[in-house]
Amino acid sequence: MSGHRIEKAPKGEQKQGKKGAVLAGVIAAVLLCGYLGLCAWVGGRNVIMPHVGISGLDVSGMTRDQAADALKNALAEERGDPITLNISCEGWSGKLSAADLAVDQETTVQAAMQAGEGPFLLRGGQYLAHLLGAGSQVELALQDQQPALTALLEDMERQVGDVTMAHWQVSGQTLELTKGVTGLAADEEQAAQLLHQALDQGFAQKFGQGEQNVTVDVDLPVTQMPPQEPDFDAVHQDVYTEPKDAALDGTTHEIVSESVGLDFDPAQLKAAYDQAGEGETVSIPLTVTQPKETRESLSAKLFRDLLGKGTTKVGGSAARKNNVALSAKACNGVILLPGEVFSYNNTTGSRSASKGYQAAPVYVGGASTDEVGGGICQTSSTIYYAVLHTTLEVVERRSHMYNTGYVPAGMDATVYYGSTDFRFRNNTNYPVKLVTESYDKGGSRYLTVKIYGTNETGTYAVPKSTTFDQVAPTTQYKADSSIPRGTTKVDRKQNPYTGVKAKTVRYVYNKDGSLNQEQSMGTSTYKMRPKTIYYNPADGDPATWANGVPPQPSTPGGGQTETKPSTGENTVPAETPAPETPPQTGGETAGGNEPPSQDLQT
């Protein structure tokens, strides 16, 4: 067994070595802490590093706001002492001033703030390097939109470039596309980069070197460039046309001409383009779709057919006849395009004295009274009566409280502005027009409503109604001390009405007269109103009168006066009384058996 003995260092030397290692560690820790502190301090200063410039403009040690002000002032100074770029390209020349270019000052200052910083652990070193003379120059950032630069490059391209771009045209029922031809062209991306560099150079000469009236020459290169392939989807969007029928303009009432539909397959066009040589023209067929309706055909069809007609006799006072004529005039000539809805209230508007409407009888809570616009329900009812003779769709309709008498039971339409309306929809494929006429004939006033449109199939409608549950007017007595004793007076304003219900059906027939369908239009309910007789309360209960005649008052001599029952003085009736037995033909109701709170029935 062999080996050797390791000599141990003296104890004093061992202690000295340990002290040196500890001291070195302490120094390293101090230096590290100091460096980390420096990095933190640099990051928290919020100022630009030493020896940092913006295209020659010194912004060292500035805050963000200070640097922004310095850049703003420098750019303003440049406007009075311009930096000019003299640009040339293949014999073309142009000029561009730095003032023509929009600088993105915020982005530029932000780049200066970040210059030289780097990651946290490198900030201290970067700061020391900049402190010892290392520098950073930040280029001016330009805004995305540069109208002056864009216009200059476009002018250069027009003068220098001779690349022939692809172009297309529609010829008859084919699409022709001519392929472009390779030629000289300026590289706009490279040109913009070179101009940007020249701009920075000009600012560096002005800001960094103090030169005035700086001019920088820039020579832009050209290159051989093939024609750009067309955007086939964009070509399709330009060529594609939806077929459109001629139609009537709802505002001007003029016919808008038709459009022929055009379409093609973009993939087919691209395949033909790929196989063509430069400058060669290729063509593909277009899919042409003719409209169903032309200007000429529509003109021949518009309002050619009388779809339905209704006529009513207008009675009552002159004021009532005036109101009927005014409301009819407001509806005359109204045109509804397919799908549009006619609203009687919207068409006539509020019935006010300023529009010429006068006070005439209406029903309020079942009683007759005078109100401005009384009588206009005859117009809405006559229109409804005409609609019932068509296949047009009824949207809203309500029957009167009492049977009107001027249209068959179930064929009236009450309205009251703001609450109750009459509406119908044009459910045909063509416009319809209302034509109203108020006229005198044979000493009487009449109102006629005609609905014109285009009857494509020849169908027609016949409305009929069946009445039932008739209730004859009862008689009621009301005491009135103004009535002379021994006499009575019949209320001629609150006329009696027979109560009745009317179920209406619209029968739609084909052109050959065969029944197509039966449309149930609902049931209308009209209330009974009793006959009212006024009497003097001193004559006692009418139920005790002999033969329904009030007792005669005694004469001063003890006798009685001759019995002469009186009907009193008649007032102007609210309307021509409804017949005791309503007509057996009637019309449609859109529902609603309960009367409105105020009912413009006449």
C-alpha positions in Angstrom: 0.0 0.0 0.0 1.4 3.3 -1.0 0.3 7.0 -0.9 1.4 10.5 0.1 0.6 12.9 2.8 -1.1 16.2 2.2 0.4 19.0 4.0 -2.1 21.3 5.7 -1.8 25.1 5.4 -1.0 26.9 8.5 -4.0 28.0 10.4 -3.2 31.7 9.8 -3.2 31.3 6.1 -6.5 29.4 6.2 -8.2 32.2 8.0 -6.8 34.8 5.6 -8.2 32.9 2.6 -11.7 32.7 4.1 -11.7 36.5 4.8 -10.7 37.2 1.2 -13.6 35.1 -0.2 -16.1 36.8 2.1 -14.8 40.2 1.2 -15.1 39.5 -2.5 -18.7 38.2 -2.0 -19.6 41.3 -0.1 -18.2 43.6 -2.8 -20.0 41.6 -5.6 -23.3 41.9 -3.6 -22.8 45.6 -3.2 -22.0 46.1 -6.8 -25.0 43.9 -7.8 -27.4 45.8 -5.5 -26.0 49.1 -6.8 -26.5 48.0 -10.4 -30.0 46.8 -9.8 -30.7 50.1 -8.1 -29.3 51.9 -11.1 -31.6 49.8 -13.4 -34.6 50.7 -11.3 -33.6 54.3 -11.2 -33.2 54.5 -15.0 -36.6 52.9 -15.5 -38.3 55.3 -13.1 -36.9 58.6 -14.4 -39.4 58.9 -17.3 -36.8 60.9 -19.2 -35.0 60.2 -22.4 -31.5 58.6 -22.3 -28.4 60.8 -22.8 -27.2 61.3 -26.4 -30.6 60.4 -28.0 -31.8 62.4 -31.0 -34.7 62.5 -33.4 -33.3 62.8 -36.9 -30.5 65.1 -35.5 -32.7 67.0 -33.0 -31.2 66.5 -29.5 -33.8 65.4 -27.0 -31.4 64.0 -24.3 -32.7 64.1 -20.8 -36.1 65.4 -21.8 -39.4 64.3 -20.5 -42.1 63.2 -22.9 -43.8 66.6 -22.9 -40.5 68.4 -23.3 -39.5 66.2 -26.3 -43.0 66.7 -27.8 -42.7 70.5 -27.6 -39.1 70.4 -29.0 -40.2 68.3 -32.0 -43.3 70.5 -32.6 -41.2 73.7 -32.5 -38.6 72.1 -34.9 -41.3 71.1 -37.4 -42.8 74.6 -37.2 -39.4 76.1 -37.8 -38.9 73.9 -40.9 -41.9 75.5 -42.6 -40.1 78.8 -42.7 -36.8 77.2 -43.6 -37.9 74.3 -45.8 -36.3 70.9 -46.4 -36.8 70.1 -50.1 -36.5 66.7 -51.7 -35.6 66.8 -55.4 -36.9 63.6 -56.8 -36.0 62.1 -60.2 -36.9 58.8 -62.0 -36.1 57.9 -65.6 -36.4 61.5 -66.9 -39.3 62.5 -64.6 -38.7 64.9 -61.8 -40.7 66.3 -58.9 -40.3 68.1 -55.6 -41.6 67.3 -52.2 -41.3 69.6 -49.1 -40.9 68.1 -45.6 -43.8 70.3 -44.7 -46.0 68.3 -47.1 -45.5 65.2 -45.1 -47.5 64.5 -41.9 -45.3 63.4 -39.0 -46.7 61.2 -36.4 -45.2 63.1 -33.5 -46.7 60.9 -30.7 -45.2 57.7 -32.1 -41.8 59.5 -32.8 -41.5 60.8 -29.2 -42.5 57.4 -27.8 -39.7 55.8 -29.8 -37.3 58.3 -28.3 -38.5 57.5 -24.8 -37.7 53.9 -25.4 -34.4 54.4 -27.2 -31.6 52.5 -25.4 -33.7 51.2 -22.5 -34.1 47.6 -23.4 -35.0 44.9 -20.7 -34.7 45.8 -17.0 -31.4 44.1 -16.4 -29.8 45.9 -19.3 -31.0 49.4 -18.6 -28.2 50.3 -16.2 -25.6 49.2 -18.8 -27.4 51.1 -21.6 -27.5 54.2 -19.4 -23.8 54.0 -18.6 -23.0 53.5 -22.3 -25.0 56.5 -23.3 -23.5 58.5 -20.5 -20.0 57.6 -21.9 -20.9 58.7 -25.4 -22.9 56.0 -27.1 -25.9 57.5 -28.9 -29.2 56.6 -30.6 -31.0 58.4 -33.4 -34.7 57.9 -33.8 -36.3 58.3 -37.3 -39.3 60.5 -37.8 -42.4 58.4 -37.9 -44.9 59.3 -40.7 -48.7 59.1 -40.5 -50.3 56.3 -42.6 -52.2 58.7 -44.9 -49.8 61.0 -46.9 -51.9 62.6 -49.7 -49.0 64.7 -51.1 -46.7 61.7 -51.3 -49.4 59.5 -52.8 -50.2 62.1 -55.5 -46.4 62.5 -56.3 -45.9 58.7 -56.7 -49.1 58.4 -58.9 -47.8 61.2 -61.1 -44.5 59.5 -61.4 -46.1 56.2 -62.3 -48.2 57.8 -65.0 -45.1 59.5 -66.5 -42.6 56.6 -66.1 -44.6 53.4 -65.9 -45.7 51.7 -69.0 -47.3 48.6 -67.5 -50.6 47.9 -69.2 -53.2 46.7 -66.7 -55.9 44.3 -67.4 -59.3 45.8 -68.4 -62.8 44.4 -69.1 -66.1 45.4 -70.7 -69.5 43.9 -71.3 -70.3 43.4 -74.9 -73.8 42.2 -75.6 -74.2 38.9 -73.8 -70.4 38.3 -73.2 -67.8 39.6 -70.8 -64.5 40.5 -72.5 -61.3 40.7 -70.5 -57.9 41.9 -72.0 -54.8 40.7 -70.2 -52.2 43.3 -69.2 -48.6 43.7 -70.6 -45.3 43.7 -68.7 -43.5 47.1 -68.6 -41.4 49.5 -66.5 -42.9 50.6 -63.2 -41.6 52.3 -60.1 -41.6 50.2 -56.9 -43.8 52.3 -54.8 -42.9 50.6 -51.5 -39.2 51.0 -52.2 -39.8 54.6 -53.4 -41.6 55.5 -50.1 -38.7 53.9 -48.1 -36.1 55.9 -50.0 -38.0 59.2 -49.6 -38.4 58.5 -45.9 -34.6 58.0 -45.6 -34.0 61.3 -47.6 -36.4 63.1 -45.3 -34.5 61.9 -42.2 -31.2 62.9 -43.9 -32.6 66.4 -44.5 -33.8 66.8 -40.9 -30.4 65.6 -39.6 -28.6 68.2 -41.8 -30.9 70.9 -40.5 -31.3 69.9 -36.8 -27.9 68.2 -36.2 -25.7 70.3 -38.4 -27.5 73.6 -38.4 -27.8 73.9 -42.2 -30.4 76.1 -43.8 -32.5 75.6 -46.9 -31.6 71.9 -47.0 -32.0 70.1 -50.3 -31.7 66.4 -50.7 -31.6 64.7 -54.1 -33.4 61.3 -54.5 -33.1 59.1 -57.5 -35.9 56.5 -57.6 -35.3 53.3 -59.5 -37.7 51.5 -61.9 -38.1 47.8 -62.5 -39.7 45.5 -65.0 -43.1 44.6 -63.5 -45.7 42.2 -64.8 -49.3 43.3 -64.9 -51.3 42.7 -61.7 -53.8 40.0 -61.9 -57.3 41.4 -61.7 -59.6 40.9 -58.7 -62.1 38.5 -60.3 -64.5 38.8 -57.3 -64.4 42.6 -57.7 -65.1 42.3 -61.4 -68.0 40.1 -60.6 -69.4 42.6 -58.1 -69.2 45.3 -60.8 -70.8 43.3 -63.5 -73.5 41.4 -61.5 -76.9 43.0 -61.8 -80.0 41.7 -60.0 -83.0 41.5 -62.4 -85.5 44.1 -61.4 -89.0 44.6 -62.6 -90.3 48.0 -63.6 -92.2 49.5 -60.6 -94.2 52.5 -59.7 -92.5 55.0 -57.4 -94.7 55.5 -54.4 -93.7 59.2 -54.0 -93.5 60.5 -57.5 -96.0 58.0 -59.0 -93.6 57.7 -61.9 -92.7 54.3 -63.4 -89.1 53.3 -62.6 -87.6 51.4 -65.5 -86.6 47.7 -65.3 -83.1 46.3 -65.0 -81.8 43.3 -67.0 -80.0 40.7 -64.7 -76.3 39.9 -65.5 -74.1 37.2 -64.0 -71.1 35.1 -64.7 -68.8 32.5 -63.0 -65.6 34.2 -61.6 -63.7 30.9 -61.7 -64.5 30.5 -65.4 -63.1 34.0 -66.1 -59.9 33.3 -64.1 -59.3 30.1 -66.0 -59.6 31.9 -69.4 -57.3 34.7 -68.1 -54.6 32.2 -67.0 -54.5 30.6 -70.4 -54.3 33.9 -72.3 -51.1 35.6 -73.3 -50.2 39.2 -72.4 -52.4 41.7 -74.3 -54.7 38.9 -75.4 -58.5 39.4 -75.1 -60.7 36.5 -73.8 -64.4 36.4 -73.4 -66.9 34.3 -71.5 -70.7 34.2 -71.8 -72.9 36.1 -69.4 -76.1 34.7 -67.9 -78.8 37.2 -68.9 -82.1 37.3 -67.0 -84.8 39.4 -68.4 -87.2 41.1 -65.9 -90.8 39.9 -65.7 -92.2 43.4 -66.0 -91.0 46.1 -68.3 -91.9 49.8 -68.3 -94.2 49.2 -71.3 -95.9 46.2 -69.9 -96.4 47.8 -66.5 -97.8 50.9 -68.0 -100.4 48.9 -69.8 -101.4 47.1 -66.6 -101.5 49.9 -64.0 -105.0 50.6 -62.7 -106.6 48.9 -65.8 -109.2 47.0 -63.8 -112.0 48.0 -61.5 -111.5 45.8 -58.5 -114.4 46.9 -56.4 -117.0 49.7 -56.1 -119.3 51.0 -53.4 -122.0 53.8 -53.5 -124.0 55.2 -50.6 -126.7 57.9 -50.3 -125.6 60.9 -48.1 -128.3 62.3 -45.9 -128.5 64.7 -43.0 -127.6 68.4 -42.7 -125.5 70.5 -45.0 -122.7 70.4 -42.4 -122.7 66.6 -42.5 -122.6 66.5 -46.3 -119.7 68.9 -46.2 -117.8 66.6 -43.9 -118.4 63.6 -46.0 -117.2 65.4 -49.1 -114.1 66.7 -47.4 -113.1 63.3 -46.0 -113.7 61.7 -49.4 -111.5 64.3 -51.1 -108.7 63.5 -48.7 -108.8 59.8 -49.8 -109.2 60.5 -53.5 -106.2 59.4 -55.6 -104.4 57.5 -52.8 -102.1 54.8 -54.3 -101.0 51.8 -52.3 -98.0 49.8 -53.5 -98.0 46.0 -53.0 -97.9 45.3 -49.3 -98.7 48.8 -48.2 -101.6 49.4 -45.8 -104.2 52.1 -46.1 -105.1 53.9 -42.9 -108.2 56.1 -42.9 -107.1 58.2 -39.9 -103.6 58.7 -41.3 -105.0 59.7 -44.7 -107.6 62.2 -43.5 -105.7 63.3 -40.4 -107.6 64.9 -37.5 -110.9 66.3 -38.5 -110.6 69.9 -37.3 -112.4 73.2 -38.1 -109.2 74.6 -39.5 -109.5 72.0 -42.3 -113.1 73.0 -43.1 -114.9 70.4 -41.1 -118.2 71.5 -39.4 -120.2 70.4 -36.4 -122.6 67.5 -37.2 -124.3 64.7 -35.2 -122.2 62.0 -33.7 -122.7 59.4 -31.0 -121.0 59.9 -27.7 -121.7 57.2 -25.1 -124.7 56.1 -27.1 -126.3 59.6 -27.2 -126.5 61.9 -30.3 -124.7 65.1 -30.0 -123.0 67.6 -32.4 -119.2 67.4 -32.9 -116.8 68.8 -35.5 -116.3 66.1 -38.2 -119.6 64.3 -37.7 -120.5 62.2 -40.7 -117.0 61.2 -41.8 -117.8 57.6 -40.9 -119.9 57.4 -44.0 -116.7 57.8 -46.1 -114.9 55.1 -44.2 -117.9 52.8 -44.4 -118.3 53.4 -48.2 -114.6 52.6 -48.7 -115.0 49.4 -46.6 -118.1 48.5 -48.6 -116.0 48.8 -51.8 -113.2 46.8 -50.3 -115.7 44.0 -49.5 -116.2 43.7 -53.3 -112.5 43.0 -53.8 -110.1 40.4 -52.4 -108.0 43.0 -50.6 -107.1 42.1 -47.0 -108.9 43.9 -44.2 -106.5 44.8 -41.4 -108.7 46.7 -39.0 -112.4 47.4 -38.9 -115.0 48.0 -36.2 -118.8 48.2 -36.5 -120.9 51.1 -35.3 -122.9 51.1 -32.1 -126.1 51.4 -34.0 -127.0 50.1 -37.5 -126.3 53.0 -40.0 -128.8 52.3 -42.7 -126.7 53.7 -45.5 -124.9 50.4 -46.1 -126.2 46.8 -45.5 -125.8 45.7 -41.9 -122.3 44.4 -41.2 -120.7 46.5 -44.0 -120.0 49.7 -42.1 -116.7 50.9 -40.5 -116.7 53.3 -37.6 -113.6 55.5 -37.0 -112.5 57.9 -34.3 -109.2 59.8 -34.6 -106.7 58.6 -32.1 -108.5 55.4 -31.1 -110.4 53.6 -33.8 -109.2 53.2 -37.4 -110.2 51.5 -40.6 -107.3 49.9 -42.4 -106.8 47.5 -45.3 -103.7 46.1 -47.1 -102.9 45.9 -50.8 -102.2 42.1 -51.0 -101.9 42.1 -54.8 -98.8 42.2 -56.9 -99.6 45.6 -58.4 -100.5 49.1 -57.1 -104.1 49.9 -56.3 -105.7 53.4 -56.3 -108.7 54.8 -54.5 -111.0 57.1 -56.5 -113.8 58.9 -54.6 -116.6 61.1 -55.9 -119.2 63.1 -54.0 -122.0 64.2 -56.3 -125.7 65.2 -56.6 -128.2 63.3 -58.6 -131.9 63.5 -58.8 -132.0 65.9 -55.8 -130.0 63.6 -53.6 -126.3 63.5 -52.6 -124.3 60.3 -53.2 -120.8 59.1 -52.5 -119.1 56.6 -54.8 -115.8 54.9 -54.1 -113.9 52.9 -56.8 -110.8 50.8 -56.3 -108.6 50.3 -59.4 -105.8 47.9 -59.8 -104.6 44.9 -61.8 -106.7 41.8 -61.7 -104.3 39.1 -62.9 -106.6 36.1 -62.5 -110.0 37.6 -63.1 -111.3 36.6 -59.6 -114.0 38.8 -58.0 -115.8 39.0 -54.7 -119.4 39.3 -53.6 -120.2 40.1 -50.0 -123.3 38.9 -48.3 -124.6 39.0 -44.7 -127.3 37.3 -42.7 -129.1 39.2 -39.9 -130.4 37.6 -36.7 -131.3 38.3 -33.1 -133.3 41.4 -34.0 -134.5 43.4 -31.0 -137.3 45.9 -31.7 -137.1 49.3 -30.0 -138.8 49.6 -26.7 -140.5 52.8 -25.4 -139.2 54.7 -22.4 -140.8 57.7 -20.6 -138.7 60.5 -19.1 -140.2 63.1 -16.8 -139.7 66.7 -17.9 -141.4 69.5 -16.0 -141.2 71.8 -19.1 -143.7 69.6 -20.9 -147.3 71.0 -20.6 -149.5 68.8 -18.5 -151.7 66.4 -20.4 -149.2 66.3 -23.3 -146.2 64.2 -24.3 -143.2 64.9 -26.6 -141.2 62.4 -28.6 -137.4 62.8 -28.6 -136.7 63.3 -32.3 -132.9 63.6 -31.9 -132.4 60.3 -30.0 -134.1 58.2 -32.7 -134.9 54.6 -31.9 -132.9 51.8 -33.5 -133.6 48.2 -33.9 -130.9 46.0 -32.4 -129.6 43.3 -34.7 -126.6 41.1 -35.4 -125.1 40.5 -38.9 -122.8 37.7 -39.9 -120.9 38.6 -43.1 -119.2 36.3 -45.6 -117.2 37.4 -48.6 -117.6 34.9 -51.5 -114.6 34.9 -53.9 -115.3 33.5 -57.4 -113.0 32.5 -60.2 -113.1 34.1 -63.6 -115.5 31.4 -64.9 -118.0 32.0 -62.0 -117.0 29.0 -60.0 -116.7 29.5 -56.2 -113.1 29.8 -55.1 -113.4 30.3 -51.4 -115.7 31.7 -48.6 -114.1 34.3 -46.3 -115.8 34.7 -43.0 -115.6 38.4 -42.1 -117.0 38.1 -38.6 -120.1 39.2 -36.8 -121.3 42.8 -36.2 -123.5 43.6 -33.3 -125.7 46.7 -33.3 -127.5 47.8 -30.1 -131.1 48.7 -29.7 -132.0 52.2 -28.8 -135.5 52.8 -27.3 -138.0 55.4 -28.3 -138.0 58.2 -25.7 -141.2 60.1 -24.7 -141.1 63.1 -22.4 -144.0 63.9 -20.0 -144.9 66.2 -17.2 -144.2 64.4 -13.8 -147.4 66.0 -12.4 -149.4 63.7 -14.8 -148.4 60.7 -12.7 -146.8 57.4 -13.7 -147.3 56.6 -17.4 -148.1 53.0 -16.5 -151.3 54.2 -14.9 -152.6 56.2 -17.9 -155.7 54.9 -19.6 -154.9 53.9 -23.2 -151.4 55.4 -22.8 -152.8 59.0 -22.7 -151.9 61.3 -19.8 -154.8 62.7 -17.7 -156.0 66.2 -18.6 -155.6 68.9 -16.0 -158.9 70.3 -14.4 -160.3 73.6 -15.6 -161.0 76.4 -13.1 -164.7 75.5 -13.3 -164.0 72.0 -12.2 -164.2 70.3 -15.6 -161.4 68.9 -17.7 -159.8 70.1 -20.9 -160.2 68.2 -24.1 -157.6 65.4 -24.3 -155.1 66.3 -27.1 -151.9 64.4 -26.7 -149.0 66.2 -28.3 -145.8 64.9 -29.7 -144.2 68.2 -29.0 -141.7 70.1 -31.2 -139.4 67.8 -33.3 -135.6 68.4 -33.3 -133.4 67.7 -36.3 -132.7 63.9 -36.3 -129.1 62.8 -36.0 -129.6 60.7 -39.1 -132.3 59.0 -41.2 -133.8 56.5 -38.8 -132.7 52.9 -39.4 -135.4 50.6 -40.7 -137.2 48.6 -38.2 -136.1 45.5 -40.1 -132.5 45.8 -41.3 -131.7 44.7 -44.9 -130.9 41.0 -45.3 -127.6 41.6 -47.2 -124.6 42.8 -45.3 -120.9 43.1 -45.1 -117.7 42.2 -43.4 -116.7 42.9 -39.8 -113.2 42.6 -38.6 -114.5 41.9 -35.1 -115.3 44.0 -32.1 -118.8 43.9 -30.9 -118.5 46.4 -28.1 -118.8 50.0 -29.4 -116.1 52.5 -28.8 -116.5 55.2 -26.2 -117.1 57.8 -28.9 -118.7 56.6 -32.1 -118.8 58.8 -35.2 -121.9 57.1 -36.7 -124.2 59.0 -38.9 
